[in-house]
């Protein structure tokens, strides 16, 4: 007699995968967790925990130098030791802690691949989650104006940093150029600037351009006041690594810096899974296509997390993974992201929830909005920090709340 207990295989061990595994076990399934690398995924190892340690260290260093309560006493100009922050980041990584995977009451194994249709492994429900990898936008690796021996040169793509290498560094560069203008780019740019690097941001458009324009404007003003150069509507047409420095050719002139951080986004790492072999449709960007129930084009395979085109937030991944497991084990759950909150950990922070005016109008909703600048907020006044605003967007007529955008410490 066959075992009636459903068997769920989960590829990955990040937020979506662990939530799916735990929910499946809770609903009576047997779970096999398949992970090719470090347990627990991007967020707790390199994506969330480590940056926050660096951001907090940078904040402390900034307050030491720029406290409004010092009464004229000069702050300490010394840079904090990068090695100490890097060591703290490594100690905080939970990926090597033994025993945690077993608490899900399931198996834990190595690499995985989507099964072929009809393969015995494809019977029953299978979850698919894959971590994303850093992406380097291709740039010509040449510098025609400077003659150097070949031995002096390295491919710029190999020498540059992704956020992973930046967070692992034990040294603070004297100068740093950040290519990118979204969350990772702005958070790390400000953090490195506050611990002593001379930072330039190359933004293809404006900072955080997918948000309300006032957010990018407020953040740009703050960055420039702190000495960060923000070059908007600027791209690097050429980049080379010559004599231990990067040379970037831009529309606003040539830049020479010690380090280059490429923070232009992530893409799903699905190619090695061969999802097409199992009849799973992917988008042109290699994201796995899913319906509102997290089901793929193969009714036995579900997907959640960074391998899909859902927003790349760990709480979205966890909710999607949990819902996917519910559906794999006979339930019926859908994910509503219409009121999804998001935070950017700059200083001042950025917080959003729901729709901006632009997104609401794109959806055919007429809006009204009100903006309160922080110089009207007593708490901001007593903190001597009135940077930012709070904006509320409602539907015109009904005054139904649609969204809130805030830039505030």
C-alpha atoms as one frame of an Amber mdcrd trajectory, in Angstrom:
protein
   0.000   0.000   0.000   1.418   3.399  -0.986   2.243   6.003   1.643  -0.587
   8.621   1.655   1.682  11.272   3.195   2.454  13.952   0.575   6.151  14.424
  -0.168   7.308  17.943  -1.004  10.771  18.741  -2.362  11.997  22.301  -1.862
  14.950  23.600  -3.885  16.711  26.396  -1.998  16.867  27.339   1.665  16.138
  31.061   1.698  13.094  32.874   3.022  10.630  31.384   0.526  12.062  27.884
   0.807  12.157  27.739   4.601   8.648  29.160   4.908   7.399  26.591   2.392
   9.162  23.737   4.187   7.825  24.707   7.604   4.273  25.220   6.346   4.333
  21.904   4.460   5.483  20.062   7.599   2.807  21.850   9.609   0.212  20.570
   7.121   1.410  16.989   7.424   3.770  16.653   4.479   7.188  15.021   4.378
   9.779  17.532   3.167  13.132  17.205   1.421  15.148  20.440   1.377  17.735
  20.729  -1.406  20.489  23.372  -1.128  23.678  23.597  -3.200  25.412  26.229
  -1.071  25.044  28.049   2.241  21.901  27.408   4.227  19.212  30.064   4.798
  19.732  32.069   1.622  20.612  35.623   0.734  18.883  37.646   3.445  20.438
  36.300   6.619  23.849  35.610   5.082  24.645  38.532   2.763  21.511  40.502
   1.877  19.861  41.845   5.038  21.766  41.177   8.246  25.255  42.087   7.031
  24.335  45.463   5.454  22.454  46.527   8.582  25.558  45.972  10.716  27.578
  48.154   8.362  24.827  50.790   8.178  24.650  50.954  11.991  28.441  51.272
  12.276  28.347  54.078   9.715  25.517  55.787  11.597  27.467  55.710  14.858
  30.526  57.152  13.116  28.403  59.913  11.573  26.765  60.870  14.873  30.169
  61.060  16.565  31.208  63.680  14.022  27.939  65.536  13.482  25.876  65.464
  16.678  23.664  68.586  17.022  24.088  68.416  20.817  27.863  68.863  20.993
  27.715  72.610  21.606  30.648  73.339  19.357  32.848  70.440  20.466  34.580
  69.020  17.410  33.728  65.444  16.539  36.238  62.655  16.089  37.367  62.612
  12.430  38.928  59.149  12.691  37.471  56.441  10.529  36.019  53.379  12.282
  38.008  50.181  11.768  36.517  48.358   8.780  37.947  45.062   9.959  35.922
  45.182  13.168  32.686  45.767  11.260  33.517  42.984   8.806  34.242  40.615
  11.685  30.902  41.466  13.293  29.144  40.816   9.990  30.752  37.406   9.695
  29.857  36.497  13.293  26.238  37.408  12.581  25.929  35.055   9.587  23.824
  32.071  10.678  24.428  29.940   7.593  26.948  27.655   9.262  25.044  27.143
  12.509  24.502  23.367  12.773  21.159  21.812  13.536  18.881  24.596  12.355
  17.790  22.878   9.136  16.851  19.714  10.974  14.347  21.587  13.114  12.006
  21.638  10.106  11.624  17.854  10.620  12.795  17.108   7.076  15.709  15.985
   4.918  18.483  18.352   3.807  20.476  17.581   0.665  22.675  19.105  -2.074
  21.960  20.519  -5.553  18.763  20.137  -7.577  17.253  20.230 -11.058  13.675
  20.367 -12.284  12.449  16.854 -13.134  11.437  15.884 -16.666   7.685  15.489
 -17.269   6.706  11.942 -16.389   9.764  11.388 -14.203   8.747   9.704 -10.927
  10.049  12.717  -8.985   7.429  14.929 -10.607   4.539  13.113  -8.919   3.033
  15.214  -6.174   3.840  18.846  -5.468   7.291  20.357  -5.627   8.350  23.874
  -4.600  11.008  25.773  -6.525  12.975  28.637  -5.028  16.361  29.855  -6.182
  18.600  32.590  -4.954  19.566  35.399  -7.306  23.084  36.335  -8.305  24.654
  39.750  -8.753  24.557  41.078 -12.306  27.258  43.165 -13.966  25.935  45.278
 -16.816  28.404  44.703 -19.697  30.782  47.605 -20.260  33.639  47.820 -22.761
  36.869  46.953 -20.965  39.142  49.455 -22.657  40.723  52.829 -22.053  42.069
  54.316 -25.256  43.559  57.453 -23.708  46.044  55.710 -21.434  48.789  53.380
 -22.582  49.639  50.657 -20.129  51.392  47.317 -20.361  48.967  44.381 -20.476
  50.378  43.129 -17.173  49.095  46.286 -15.471  45.482  45.619 -16.454  42.747
  43.348 -15.116  39.247  42.828 -16.541  37.138  45.465 -14.809  34.271  43.029
 -14.242  36.500  40.724 -12.201  38.025  43.494 -10.131  34.760  45.312  -9.340
  32.585  44.623  -6.334  29.072  43.329  -6.035  27.371  44.008  -2.710  28.656
  40.636  -1.487  32.317  41.557  -2.000  31.753  45.071  -0.672  30.332  43.752
   2.590  33.137  41.218   2.976  35.907  43.802   2.619  38.211  44.384   5.590
  39.351  47.765   4.273  37.707  51.087   3.534  38.561  52.407   0.062  39.750
  55.973  -0.251  37.337  56.469  -3.149  34.355  54.476  -4.378  32.032  54.777
  -7.366  28.648  53.082  -7.100  26.850  52.207 -10.331  23.146  51.969  -9.564
  20.411  53.976  -7.886  18.102  51.506  -6.167  17.994  50.199  -2.608  21.338
  48.394  -2.352  23.160  51.175  -4.183  21.933  54.019  -1.977  22.257  52.131
   1.320  25.860  51.065   0.730  26.864  54.371  -0.869  25.895  56.321   2.239
  27.395  53.738   4.583  30.777  53.780   2.834  30.755  57.575   2.701  30.117
  57.790   6.431  33.003  55.481   7.295  35.475  57.484   5.278  35.266  56.773
   1.536  34.840  59.510  -1.065  31.720  58.252  -2.852  30.231  58.989  -6.259
  26.920  57.505  -7.422  26.235  57.030 -11.130  22.438  56.974 -11.537  21.065
  56.054 -14.940  17.963  58.066 -14.087  17.417  59.435 -10.558  17.740  57.894
  -7.092  14.955  55.409  -6.318  13.228  56.404  -9.561  10.417  53.841  -9.200
   9.168  55.658  -6.107   7.464  59.031  -5.785   9.875  61.618  -7.307   9.928
  63.559  -4.027  11.663  60.618  -2.358  14.589  60.655  -4.777  14.841  64.433
  -4.543  14.981  64.371  -0.730  17.568  61.597  -0.696  19.713  63.313  -3.325
  19.718  66.543  -1.316  20.752  64.651   1.834  23.539  62.784   0.059  24.977
  65.895  -1.512  24.889  67.686   1.846  26.993  64.812   3.252  29.540  65.144
   0.452  28.336  62.252  -1.728  28.472  63.122  -5.430  25.222  62.078  -7.120
  25.485  62.131 -10.921  21.954  61.779 -12.258  21.134  60.633 -15.798  24.703
  59.411 -16.087  26.163  56.111 -17.292  29.668  54.771 -17.730  30.348  54.178
 -21.417  33.780  52.665 -20.733  35.465  51.173 -17.703  38.947  49.780 -17.184
  41.026  48.633 -14.240  44.471  50.166 -14.654  47.296  50.370 -12.113  45.064
  49.453  -9.143  42.368  51.995  -9.955  39.203  52.096 -12.013  38.893  54.519
 -14.885  35.317  55.284 -15.926  34.344  57.392 -18.924  30.992  59.141 -18.432
  29.023  61.923 -20.084  30.126  64.174 -17.217  33.826  63.438 -17.555  36.329
  60.818 -16.460  36.345  59.263 -12.996  39.310  57.546 -11.319  38.557  55.652
  -8.144  40.056  52.924  -6.002  36.938  50.734  -5.916  33.878  50.164  -8.119
  30.616  48.766  -6.724  28.126  47.527  -9.326  24.660  47.529  -7.743  22.407
  47.409 -10.806  20.066  44.681  -9.591  19.727  40.916  -9.423  18.318  38.351
 -11.807  16.957  34.868 -11.086  19.544  32.098 -11.115  17.345  29.495 -12.797
  19.331  28.299 -15.796  20.997  25.333 -14.066  17.584  24.103 -12.899  16.501
  23.549 -16.527  12.875  24.511 -15.749  11.841  24.247 -19.415  12.570  20.518
 -19.310   9.737  20.173 -16.806   7.369  22.349 -18.804   7.902  25.378 -16.592
   7.594  28.683 -18.450  10.151  31.416 -17.692  10.145  35.089 -18.638  12.773
  36.652 -20.943  14.623  37.645 -17.744  14.688  33.965 -16.660  12.160  34.497
 -13.858   9.764  31.591 -13.334   6.231  32.605 -14.329   3.607  31.946 -11.642
  -0.099  32.559 -11.116  -1.644  34.168  -7.974  -1.417  30.769  -6.220   2.366
  30.566  -6.920   1.737  27.679  -9.330   3.875  27.447 -12.465   2.784  26.217
 -15.884   3.442  22.701 -14.547   0.598  22.066 -12.072   2.910  20.015  -9.829
   5.582  22.719  -9.480   5.268  25.934  -7.491   7.705  28.832  -7.203   8.318
  31.677  -4.750  11.071  34.107  -3.884  13.835  35.583  -6.001  13.395  33.033
  -8.794  10.076  34.706  -9.675   9.234  38.264 -10.699   7.730  39.043  -7.290
   9.257  41.990  -5.380  12.616  40.964  -3.901  11.784  41.367  -0.214  12.330
  38.554   2.252   8.880  38.971   3.802   7.271  38.713   0.355   9.297  35.559
  -0.290   8.307  34.084   3.065   4.617  34.830   2.541   4.728  33.434  -0.991
   6.553  30.291   0.124   4.052  29.682   2.893   1.116  30.184   0.515   2.717
  27.887  -2.053   3.052  25.111   0.533  -0.568  25.576   1.551  -1.626  25.127
  -2.065   0.698  22.148  -2.577  -0.955  20.358   0.314  -4.566  20.831  -0.699
  -5.274  24.378   0.430  -6.219  27.478  -1.537  -4.212  30.643  -0.795  -3.383
  33.703  -2.886  -0.948  36.531  -2.170  -2.205  40.121  -2.136   0.638  42.644
  -2.515  -1.562  45.728  -2.911  -0.531  47.063   0.520   3.058  45.792   0.611
   5.318  47.832   2.923   8.921  48.595   2.029  11.800  50.312   3.825  15.135
  51.689   2.609  17.699  51.932   5.411  19.346  55.188   4.466  19.459  58.117
   6.884  16.821  59.509   6.777  15.008  56.262   6.102  12.483  55.786   3.303
   9.217  53.982   4.020   6.370  53.276   1.609   3.168  51.268   1.623   0.421
  50.956  -0.967   0.201  53.156  -4.069   1.976  56.365  -4.965   0.114  59.032
  -6.916   1.720  57.877 -10.160   0.898  54.200  -9.631  -2.684  55.021  -8.657
  -3.219  57.141 -11.768  -1.720  54.402 -13.921  -4.400  52.131 -12.436  -7.073
  54.663 -13.408  -7.664  56.012  -9.901  -8.048  59.757  -9.368  -6.115  60.891
  -6.301  -5.722  63.616  -3.727  -2.646  63.898  -1.535  -1.292  65.839   1.414
   2.375  66.313   2.295   3.635  67.185   5.762   7.236  68.361   5.939   9.118
  67.382   9.072   9.689  70.952  10.198   6.020  70.717  11.263   6.625  67.611
  13.407   7.538  68.314  17.066   9.645  65.168  17.441  11.740  66.149  14.437
  12.203  69.643  15.855  13.473  68.388  19.211  15.830  66.025  17.381  17.233
  68.984  15.390  16.645  66.898  12.283  13.820  68.064  10.037  14.917  66.351
   6.837  12.122  64.677   4.908   8.343  64.528   4.684   5.281  62.322   5.107
   2.831  62.071   2.212  -0.620  60.463   2.279  -2.429  59.534  -0.950  -6.186
  58.952  -1.016  -8.804  58.305  -3.674 -10.487  61.513  -4.769 -14.078  61.721
  -3.580 -14.211  58.675  -1.334 -10.982  59.586   0.526 -10.149  55.882   0.661
  -6.504  55.547   1.750  -4.299  54.337  -1.119  -0.746  54.757   0.101   1.804
  56.545   2.257   5.344  57.640   1.390   7.710  58.894   4.068  11.283  60.120
   4.236  12.179  60.603   7.881  14.744  59.581  10.529
